[in-house]
Amino acid sequence: GVMGSSNYTYAEATWSQTLPDWIGSHIRMLEYFGASPEILVPDNLKSGVSKTCRYEPDTNPSYHDFANHYSIAVIPARSRKPRDKAKVECGVLVVSRWVLACLRNRAFFSLAELNTAISELLARLNQRPFKKLAGCRESLFRTMDYPVMRALPVERHVFSEWKKVRMGLDYHVEIDERYYSAPYALIGKQLDVNFSEYVVEILHHGQRVASHARSHVNGRRYSTQSEHMPKGHREMAEWTPERILNWAASVGEHTRKLIDALIERKPHPQQAFRAAAGIIRLGKHYGND
């Protein structure tokens, strides 16, 4: 990343150009600058631009959220028009010569180790005196760019992704083999899901209809809110093994033991609830344990 007036430069290494790395690099760049510019001019990679267009390109929704958080306008460079981002094209050449070339014979054993070495050389680059101007990139940045940049928000942007889904008959949507409920009236409807490391939000026509804590437990897991269920399912969900056993104990100790054994034999406790209810009613009908 290169600032427009001062050529103040930021560089780092990432494993890929996927969305998490792409947006994470932007966040770290702004924190390195200590402020945000009014406009960003990125390349046309898919992590930044969903649909290229000469006049109105579509930015990736996650990238759009990042830009909104920092109040930045994103104006992607036109395809095959390197002069639209001439500053950074030149910056790539400068970083190749003054950073990468210095590291070409060194071996690194982690990304953090590599980025530490890059940051040391980057500081030297930004403090290197100009040949034809007074000062350096850093001093010019402090006097020209920084005073007109915006202050960073108090909270750091939290990366999130978007996914279009169609809700299934079980009124749940799937994200990474975890399932999150939404109101059953939306069965069959197309929904938008915005999910971060911590939260899953489900939206219909731009309105949030459900919010869940993101699950990171291995294997298939369901996050179900009772208000999203049809009435019949909601009544069934209110029954638990403990509640069934307490009900059985009100008839007698032997009835409770029988129901306990019945529940233990089933792979899922809910599979025994109907039979348990029948046995308990019989016990109450005959009035003895």
Secondary structure by P-SEA (a helix, b strand, c coil): ccccccccccccccccccaaaaaaaaaaaaaaacccccbbbbccccccccccccccccccaaaaaaaaaabbbbbbccccccccaaaaaaaaaaaaacccccccccccccaaaaaaaaaaaaaaaaacccccccccaaaaaaccccccccccccccbbbbbbbbbbbccccccccccbbbbcccccccbbbbbbbcccbbbbbcccccccccccccccccccccccccccaaaaaaaaccaaaaaaaaaaacaaaaaaaaaaaaaccccccaaaaaaaaaaaaaaaccc
